[in-house]
Amino acid sequence: MNNYLAVVNSGIFYLVVAAVLLFITLMCVVFLIKSFRAGLAIGMDKELLKKTMNASATFTLLPSISILLGVIALSGTLGVPLSWLRLSVIGALQYELNVAEIAAQSVGLSGLTLSELNIEAFVTIALVMTVGILGGVVCCIFFLKRYTRKLNSKPKITDNAGESKPGFGAHATTAMFVGLCAAYIGSYIGKLMPGGGADWMPLAVAGMAAAAMSVFEYLIQKKNMLGLENYSLAASMLVAMAGAVGINMLV
């Protein structure tokens, strides 16, 4: 076990990941400079551009906490370098945790359990996580323009009442969201059943996160507190995690 942790948190691995992220950071800086110069070239106000950059940087800080939470959640079993890399380039917390769990089970483990992990399982998990996320890149290259045109299609007008119907984008987003929620909640309910280990904690944490998000949605939609929109996800995650810690302390 100690050998496994030493390998996945080795200095060489840190250097490789740092080199990749340094390249990405430099690329972002280059695009930032080019975009700033392009804005000036088309006559945009210099001070306005600076204010936009500062505002964007500020509003990025709190939402990025959710990414940091993902790194912390994965680093205990997969090490810091891989978790740092996966959630810093292309990926999402929901995808990474789910796929890592599935990959671990596919090689015969009960899940992302530190006592069961070994280097062979780690390589398989890292490969599945990396290759799986490339599907989005491939789809963007070949189908993004067509998909974007479809999403931006105008709502259809009914013949009788003259009311507009939601376009494809609204239906696609709703369907994907409902499917995602159903898959996760279904797995949590399965764990709650006697055959699944009677583990009620995931469902309780999901409920706390949903309740916190409902409060934020109420404030955003009903109280017009639109500034909370950038922070609702991270804050809901923190509320649910704090609730889980509190429940564990009580039970």
C-alpha positions as CSV (number, residue, x, y, z in Angstrom):
1,M,0.0,0.0,0.0
2,N,2.8,2.4,0.9
3,N,4.5,1.5,-2.4
4,Y,1.3,2.3,-4.3
5,L,1.0,5.7,-2.7
6,A,4.7,6.4,-3.2
7,V,4.4,5.7,-7.0
8,V,1.1,7.6,-7.6
9,N,2.5,10.6,-5.7
10,S,6.1,10.4,-7.0
11,G,8.1,13.4,-7.8
12,I,8.5,12.5,-11.5
13,F,4.7,12.3,-11.8
14,Y,4.4,15.7,-10.3
15,L,6.9,17.1,-12.8
16,V,5.1,15.6,-15.8
17,V,1.7,17.0,-14.6
18,A,3.3,20.4,-13.8
19,A,4.8,20.6,-17.3
20,V,1.4,19.8,-18.9
21,L,-0.4,22.4,-16.8
22,L,2.4,25.0,-17.4
23,F,1.9,24.6,-21.1
24,I,-1.9,25.0,-20.8
25,T,-1.4,28.1,-18.6
26,L,1.0,29.7,-21.1
27,M,-1.5,29.0,-23.9
28,C,-4.3,30.7,-21.9
29,V,-2.1,33.7,-21.3
30,V,-1.3,33.9,-25.0
31,F,-5.0,33.8,-25.9
32,L,-5.7,36.4,-23.2
33,I,-3.2,38.8,-24.7
34,K,-4.3,38.2,-28.3
35,S,-8.0,38.7,-27.3
36,F,-7.1,41.9,-25.4
37,R,-5.3,43.3,-28.4
38,A,-8.1,42.2,-30.8
39,G,-10.6,44.0,-28.6
40,L,-8.5,47.2,-28.8
41,A,-8.1,46.7,-32.6
42,I,-11.9,46.8,-33.1
43,G,-12.3,49.9,-31.0
44,M,-13.3,48.5,-27.6
45,D,-12.5,50.7,-24.5
46,K,-9.3,49.7,-22.8
47,E,-10.6,50.3,-19.3
48,L,-13.7,48.3,-20.0
49,L,-11.6,45.4,-21.2
50,K,-9.5,45.6,-18.0
51,K,-12.7,45.7,-15.8
52,T,-14.0,42.7,-17.7
53,M,-10.8,40.7,-17.1
54,N,-10.8,41.6,-13.4
55,A,-14.5,40.7,-13.0
56,S,-14.0,37.4,-14.7
57,A,-11.1,36.5,-12.5
58,T,-13.0,37.4,-9.4
59,F,-16.1,35.4,-10.3
60,T,-13.9,32.4,-11.2
61,L,-12.5,32.0,-7.7
62,L,-15.4,30.6,-5.7
63,P,-16.8,28.3,-8.5
64,S,-13.3,26.8,-8.8
65,I,-13.7,25.5,-5.2
66,S,-15.8,22.7,-6.6
67,I,-12.9,21.7,-8.7
68,L,-10.6,21.8,-5.7
69,L,-13.0,19.6,-3.8
70,G,-12.9,17.1,-6.7
71,V,-9.1,17.0,-6.5
72,I,-9.2,16.4,-2.8
73,A,-11.8,13.7,-3.2
74,L,-9.8,11.8,-5.8
75,S,-6.3,12.4,-4.4
76,G,-6.9,10.1,-1.4
77,T,-7.0,7.0,-3.7
78,L,-5.6,8.1,-7.1
79,G,-2.9,10.4,-5.8
80,V,-2.6,14.2,-6.2
81,P,-0.9,14.4,-9.6
82,L,-3.5,12.4,-11.6
83,S,-6.4,14.1,-9.8
84,W,-4.8,17.5,-10.4
85,L,-4.3,16.8,-14.1
86,R,-7.7,15.3,-14.7
87,L,-9.6,18.2,-13.2
88,S,-7.4,20.9,-14.6
89,V,-7.6,20.1,-18.3
90,I,-10.8,18.5,-19.6
91,G,-13.2,16.9,-17.1
92,A,-15.8,17.4,-14.5
93,L,-16.1,16.2,-10.9
94,Q,-19.3,14.2,-11.7
95,Y,-17.6,12.4,-14.6
96,E,-14.3,11.7,-13.0
97,L,-15.6,10.2,-9.8
98,N,-18.2,8.1,-11.6
99,V,-15.8,6.8,-14.3
100,A,-13.1,6.0,-11.8
101,E,-15.5,4.0,-9.7
102,I,-16.7,2.1,-12.7
103,A,-13.2,1.4,-13.9
104,A,-12.2,0.2,-10.5
105,Q,-15.1,-2.2,-10.4
106,S,-14.3,-3.5,-13.9
107,V,-10.9,-4.8,-12.7
108,G,-12.4,-6.7,-9.8
109,L,-12.3,-4.1,-7.0
110,S,-15.2,-3.1,-4.8
111,G,-14.7,0.5,-5.8
112,L,-12.1,3.2,-5.1
113,T,-10.9,1.6,-2.0
114,L,-7.4,2.5,-1.0
115,S,-6.7,-0.9,0.6
116,E,-7.5,-2.7,-2.7
117,L,-5.8,-0.5,-5.2
118,N,-2.6,-1.4,-6.9
119,I,-0.5,0.0,-9.8
120,E,-2.2,-2.2,-12.4
121,A,-5.7,-1.0,-11.3
122,F,-4.4,2.6,-11.2
123,V,-3.2,2.4,-14.8
124,T,-6.5,1.0,-16.0
125,I,-8.5,3.7,-14.1
126,A,-6.3,6.5,-15.5
127,L,-6.6,5.1,-19.1
128,V,-10.4,4.8,-18.9
129,M,-10.8,8.3,-17.4
130,T,-8.5,9.9,-20.0
131,V,-9.8,8.0,-23.1
132,G,-13.5,8.4,-22.0
133,I,-13.3,12.2,-21.8
134,L,-11.9,12.4,-25.3
135,G,-15.3,11.6,-26.7
136,G,-16.4,15.2,-26.0
137,V,-13.4,16.5,-27.9
138,V,-14.0,14.4,-30.9
139,C,-17.7,15.3,-31.0
140,C,-16.8,19.0,-30.7
141,I,-14.4,18.8,-33.7
142,F,-16.9,17.1,-36.0
143,F,-20.4,18.0,-34.7
144,L,-20.3,21.2,-32.6
145,K,-21.2,23.6,-35.3
146,R,-24.2,21.6,-36.4
147,Y,-25.3,21.0,-32.8
148,T,-24.9,24.7,-32.0
149,R,-27.1,25.6,-34.9
150,K,-29.7,23.1,-33.7
151,L,-29.6,24.5,-30.1
152,N,-30.0,28.1,-31.4
153,S,-32.9,27.2,-33.6
154,K,-35.9,29.4,-33.1
155,P,-38.9,28.1,-31.1
156,K,-41.8,26.8,-33.2
157,I,-45.1,28.7,-33.2
158,T,-48.3,26.8,-32.6
159,D,-51.0,27.3,-35.1
160,N,-54.0,27.6,-32.7
161,A,-52.9,29.8,-29.7
162,G,-49.9,31.5,-31.3
163,E,-47.7,30.5,-28.4
164,S,-44.1,29.5,-29.0
165,K,-42.9,26.0,-28.1
166,P,-39.4,25.4,-26.6
167,G,-36.7,24.6,-29.2
168,F,-34.5,21.6,-29.4
169,G,-31.9,23.1,-27.0
170,A,-34.4,23.4,-24.1
171,H,-35.6,19.8,-24.5
172,A,-32.0,18.4,-24.9
173,T,-30.7,20.2,-21.8
174,T,-33.7,19.1,-19.7
175,A,-33.5,15.5,-20.9
176,M,-29.7,15.3,-20.2
177,F,-30.2,16.8,-16.7
178,V,-33.0,14.5,-15.8
179,G,-31.1,11.5,-17.0
180,L,-28.0,12.5,-15.1
181,C,-30.0,13.0,-11.9
182,A,-31.9,9.7,-12.3
183,A,-28.7,7.8,-12.8
184,Y,-27.1,9.1,-9.7
185,I,-30.1,9.1,-7.4
186,G,-30.9,5.6,-8.7
187,S,-27.4,4.4,-7.7
188,Y,-27.8,6.0,-4.2
189,I,-31.2,4.3,-3.7
190,G,-29.6,1.0,-4.8
191,K,-26.9,1.5,-2.1
192,L,-29.7,2.1,0.5
193,M,-31.3,-1.3,-0.2
194,P,-30.2,-4.2,2.0
195,G,-28.4,-5.9,-1.0
196,G,-26.4,-2.7,-1.6
197,G,-25.0,-2.4,1.9
198,A,-27.8,-0.3,3.4
199,D,-25.6,2.8,2.9
200,W,-27.9,5.8,3.3
201,M,-25.2,8.5,3.5
202,P,-24.9,9.1,-0.3
203,L,-28.7,9.7,-0.5
204,A,-28.6,12.0,2.5
205,V,-25.8,14.0,1.1
206,A,-27.5,14.3,-2.3
207,G,-30.7,15.5,-0.5
208,M,-28.7,18.2,1.5
209,A,-27.1,19.4,-1.7
210,A,-30.4,19.5,-3.5
211,A,-32.0,21.4,-0.6
212,A,-29.1,24.0,-0.6
213,M,-29.4,24.4,-4.4
214,S,-33.1,24.9,-4.1
215,V,-32.5,27.8,-1.7
216,F,-30.0,29.3,-4.1
217,E,-32.4,28.9,-7.0
218,Y,-35.2,30.6,-5.0
219,L,-32.9,33.5,-4.3
220,I,-31.8,33.8,-7.9
221,Q,-35.2,33.3,-9.6
222,K,-37.5,35.0,-7.1
223,K,-35.3,37.6,-5.4
224,N,-33.3,38.4,-8.5
225,M,-30.0,37.8,-6.7
226,L,-28.3,36.9,-10.0
227,G,-24.8,37.2,-8.5
228,L,-25.3,33.9,-6.6
229,E,-25.6,32.0,-9.9
230,N,-21.8,31.7,-10.2
231,Y,-21.4,30.4,-6.6
232,S,-24.5,28.1,-6.1
233,L,-22.8,24.9,-7.2
234,A,-19.7,25.2,-5.1
235,A,-21.7,26.5,-2.1
236,S,-24.2,23.6,-2.3
237,M,-21.3,21.1,-2.4
238,L,-19.7,22.7,0.6
239,V,-23.1,22.6,2.5
240,A,-23.6,18.9,1.7
241,M,-20.0,18.0,2.7
242,A,-20.3,19.9,5.9
243,G,-23.6,18.1,6.6
244,A,-22.0,14.7,5.9
245,V,-19.2,15.5,8.4
246,G,-21.8,16.6,11.0
247,I,-23.8,13.4,10.5
248,N,-20.7,11.2,10.8
249,M,-19.8,13.0,14.0
250,L,-23.3,12.3,15.4
251,V,-23.6,8.7,14.4
